[in-house]
Amino acid sequence: MFPGFEATFACRWPSKATKCFVVDDIALETESRNLDPNKRAFAVVDRYLSEIERIQQGDERVDVIVCVISDLVYVRCRPLSRLAPNEGIGQRPTPRMRREREAGQRDLWNSFDPRIYQLSVDFRRQIKARCMRFEIPIQIVRESTLRIGEPVGTMDRDLTALSGRAWNLAVALYYKAGGKPWRLKTAREGVCYIGLAYRRKDTTSTSPIAACAAQMFLDSGDGIVFMGKYGPWYSHRDNAFHLDKQSARELLEGTLKTYYDLEGHPLKEITAVRTLKGWSPVSI
């Protein structure tokens, strides 16, 4: 059961939003039909950004912004989204056109901004990246997730229990508004837990190039992410990731310095965890 936001986190849930703006549904539906996935995602994200900018310019303090998106946006603005020819508008770019536009080449009439081809075609990833300039956390929620009654319409889907959805949204909003919903039970003062994670851009490729990231967990409940370098960390021979000596040293030096800056004293102990195939750490 979900006992309620105030009972769970011992703080008041506002009776209403500070501000509420509605995105133009008709314009959103039209722009989400563009056969060019880059133009489609860019235009749809622009619709939301224009309203977020209005919120950011106001005098009221805003801790977190909730973006409710229609299921139409969810279906049409993802990396594998495909529109039927009779559903879409505009021109679907050929592979050659896409390569040229990603390289910054305009067409004869300069009818598009080449920068849109440097952005993800995934609505969620693009809006989070472009919202960083506002310095206000956002929470994206599909409109159908807020459904309370039975499914309505052909695009609706099965949902987890209402209490489960309430827990998920409450924890996310509490954290993004500056709260700390959990902390490591076994964390000790002066001890830092480092989670190492690796990710390959293309798991079907023979390339050893992978990204490395680390997350530092403190006894206070704070978590800090360090973005490491891209490099040849993956080995096909043993199906494992390994940093070279210099990169590992730089990552650890950055961790030690950050902890000292935050806590005012050096670490007593470091426990490292890593993962071999994804972002979720496993103990070693």
C-alpha positions, 0 to 999 in steps of 0.5 A, spaced: 500 500 500 502 507 498 500 511 505 501 517 502 506 522 500 506 526 506 506 520 511 512 517 507 517 523 506 514 527 512 513 533 508 507 537 505 505 535 498 503 542 494 495 542 493 496 544 486 502 546 481 505 552 481 504 553 474 501 549 469 501 550 461 498 546 456 502 544 449 498 545 443 495 538 441 493 539 434 500 542 433 504 536 436 500 531 432 502 535 426 509 535 428 510 528 430 508 526 423 514 528 420 517 522 416 524 525 418 525 522 425 530 528 427 526 533 425 520 530 428 523 529 435 526 536 435 519 540 433 516 536 438 521 537 444 521 544 442 513 545 443 515 542 450 521 547 451 517 553 449 512 552 455 518 550 460 521 556 458 515 560 461 515 557 467 523 558 468 522 565 467 517 566 472 518 569 479 516 563 483 521 557 485 520 551 482 523 545 484 521 540 479 517 540 472 513 534 470 512 533 463 506 529 461 506 526 454 501 523 450 502 516 448 502 519 441 509 522 442 511 516 446 510 511 439 512 516 434 519 519 437 523 513 439 529 511 436 525 505 432 519 509 431 517 508 424 511 512 420 507 509 415 507 513 408 500 515 408 501 517 416 507 521 415 508 528 412 514 531 409 520 527 406 524 521 409 531 522 408 535 517 405 542 514 408 546 519 404 542 525 406 542 523 413 550 522 413 550 529 409 546 533 414 549 530 420 556 532 417 553 539 417 551 540 409 545 544 408 540 543 402 539 548 397 534 553 400 537 552 407 530 549 410 533 546 416 538 547 422 543 542 421 544 542 429 538 537 429 542 532 426 547 532 432 541 530 437 538 524 439 531 522 435 529 519 442 524 524 445 526 523 452 533 523 451 533 529 447 528 533 452 533 532 458 539 534 454 536 540 452 533 542 459 539 542 462 540 549 461 534 551 465 537 548 471 530 545 473 529 537 474 524 534 469 520 528 470 517 525 464 510 521 465 506 518 459 499 520 459 496 513 460 500 512 466 496 517 470 490 513 468 485 511 474 480 507 471 479 501 465 483 502 459 480 507 454 482 507 446 487 503 442 493 506 444 492 504 452 496 499 455 496 494 462 499 498 468 502 496 474 497 497 480 496 504 482 499 504 489 506 502 485 505 507 480 504 512 486 510 509 489 515 510 483 512 517 482 513 520 489 520 517 490 522 520 483 519 527 485 521 527 492 529 526 489 528 531 484 526 536 488 532 535 493 530 530 498 534 523 499 529 518 499 534 512 501 541 511 503 546 505 504 544 502 510 551 499 511 555 505 509 560 508 515 563 514 516 569 515 512 568 510 507 566 511 500 563 506 495 565 506 488 560 503 482 564 502 476 560 501 470 561 500 462 557 501 456 559 499 449 555 503 444 554 497 439 554 490 442 554 487 435 560 490 433 567 487 434 570 494 436 573 494 444 571 501 445 566 502 451 564 508 455 566 508 463 562 511 468 563 511 476 558 513 481 560 515 488 556 513 494 557 516 501 554 515 508 550 521 508 546 518 502 549 523 497 551 520 490 556 523 485 557 521 478 564 521 474 564 520 467 570 517 465 573 516 458 571 512 452 577 507 450 579 500 448 576 497 455 572 491 452 576 484 451 572 479 447 577 474 449 574 474 456 568 478 455 570 483 460 572 490 461 578 493 464 581 500 465 588 501 463 593 503 469 593 511 467 585 512 466 584 508 473 589 512 477 585 519 474 578 516 476 581 514 483 584 521 484 578 525 482 574 521 487 579 522 493 579 529 491 571 530 491 570 526 497 575 531 501 572 537 498 565 535 500 567 532 507 573 536 509 577 530 511 580 524 507 577 517 506 579 511 510 576 506 506 574 505 499 570 499 496 569 498 489 564 494 485 563 494 477 559 491 472 561 487 466 555 488 461 551 494 463 550 499 468 548 496 474 554 494 478 555 487 482 560 486 487 567 483 487 
